[in-house]
Amino acid sequence: MVKANPTISIRALQGGVENHFGYKASYRKVWLAKQKVIARIYGDWLESYNELLRTWVQLMTQPWHGSADTVMFHQVFWKFLPCVEPFKHYKPLISINGTLLYGKYGGTLLMAIA
């Protein structure tokens, strides 16, 4: 039932278990069983997280008030390689958004998504 419809409700699964086996399983037991089935079909969270560990990160700093010994954060860019592969098949798009920062940290926060 879960393989046919991964979004099936726990109540529907409870009814299916009761009809098929004649046993009324608790909500918690059915929920845990559904989580195990989803992990078998699609992989578990740890496997998915390990896939994301293949990332590319670029961190840029700049001198702090002209001092060569001390640096401050300037910008960071990272990408998750499993998320990049599907974009080969997309049409190109660039979206740029900026906002002014006021108060203690003045400047402009700029985000570009391509």
C-alpha positions as CSV (number, residue, x, y, z in Angstrom):
1,M,0.0,0.0,0.0
2,V,2.9,2.4,0.8
3,K,4.7,1.6,-2.4
4,A,1.6,2.3,-4.4
5,N,0.9,5.6,-2.6
6,P,3.7,6.9,-0.3
7,T,1.4,9.7,1.0
8,I,-1.2,7.2,2.3
9,S,-2.5,8.1,5.7
10,I,-1.8,6.1,8.8
11,R,-5.5,5.6,9.4
12,A,-5.9,4.0,6.0
13,L,-2.9,1.7,6.7
14,Q,-4.4,0.7,10.0
15,G,-7.6,-0.3,8.2
16,G,-5.6,-2.3,5.7
17,V,-3.8,-4.2,8.4
18,E,-7.0,-4.9,10.2
19,N,-8.8,-6.1,7.1
20,H,-5.9,-8.3,5.9
21,F,-4.6,-9.7,9.2
22,G,-7.6,-9.2,11.5
23,Y,-5.3,-7.3,14.0
24,K,-5.9,-3.8,15.1
25,A,-2.4,-2.2,15.2
26,S,-1.8,1.0,17.2
27,Y,-1.2,4.3,15.3
28,R,2.4,4.4,16.6
29,K,3.2,0.8,15.3
30,V,1.7,1.6,11.9
31,W,3.6,4.9,11.7
32,L,6.9,3.2,12.6
33,A,6.2,0.4,10.1
34,K,5.5,3.0,7.4
35,Q,8.8,4.8,8.1
36,K,10.7,1.5,7.7
37,V,9.0,0.8,4.4
38,I,9.7,4.2,3.1
39,A,13.3,3.8,4.1
40,R,13.5,0.5,2.2
41,I,12.0,1.9,-0.9
42,Y,13.6,5.3,-1.1
43,G,16.6,5.0,1.3
44,D,16.9,6.4,4.7
45,W,17.8,9.9,6.0
46,L,21.4,8.9,6.6
47,E,22.0,7.7,3.1
48,S,20.4,10.9,1.7
49,Y,22.5,13.1,4.0
50,N,25.7,11.2,3.0
51,E,24.8,12.1,-0.7
52,L,24.8,15.8,0.2
53,L,28.2,15.5,1.8
54,R,29.6,15.8,-1.7
55,T,29.5,19.6,-1.8
56,W,31.7,22.3,-3.2
57,V,32.3,25.3,-0.9
58,Q,34.2,28.5,-1.6
59,L,34.7,30.9,1.3
60,M,36.2,34.3,0.7
61,T,37.6,36.7,3.3
62,Q,39.1,40.2,3.2
63,P,41.6,41.9,5.4
64,W,40.2,43.5,8.5
65,H,40.9,47.3,8.4
66,G,44.0,46.7,6.2
67,S,45.6,44.2,8.6
68,A,47.3,41.3,6.8
69,D,47.1,39.2,10.0
70,T,43.4,39.5,10.6
71,V,40.7,38.7,8.1
72,M,36.9,39.0,8.2
73,F,34.2,37.0,6.4
74,H,33.3,38.5,3.0
75,Q,31.2,35.9,1.2
76,V,30.5,32.2,0.8
77,F,29.3,30.1,-2.0
78,W,28.3,26.4,-1.8
79,K,26.6,23.9,-4.0
80,F,25.3,20.4,-3.4
81,L,26.5,18.3,-6.3
82,P,23.5,16.0,-6.4
83,C,21.3,19.1,-6.8
84,V,23.4,20.4,-9.7
85,E,23.1,17.4,-12.0
86,P,19.4,17.9,-12.9
87,F,20.0,21.5,-13.9
88,K,21.8,20.3,-17.0
89,H,18.3,19.8,-18.5
90,Y,16.7,23.1,-17.4
91,K,16.4,26.3,-19.4
92,P,18.9,29.0,-18.1
93,L,17.5,31.4,-15.6
94,I,19.1,34.0,-13.4
95,S,17.3,35.6,-10.5
96,I,18.9,38.5,-8.6
97,N,17.5,40.0,-5.4
98,G,19.0,42.6,-3.1
99,T,18.0,44.3,0.1
100,L,19.5,47.2,2.0
101,L,20.8,46.5,5.5
102,Y,20.4,49.2,8.1
103,G,21.7,49.7,11.6
104,K,24.9,48.2,12.9
105,Y,25.6,46.1,9.7
106,G,25.0,48.5,6.8
107,G,25.4,47.6,3.2
108,T,23.5,45.5,0.7
109,L,22.7,41.8,1.0
110,L,22.6,40.5,-2.6
111,M,21.5,37.0,-3.6
112,A,21.8,35.6,-7.1
113,I,20.3,32.3,-8.1
114,A,21.1,30.8,-11.4
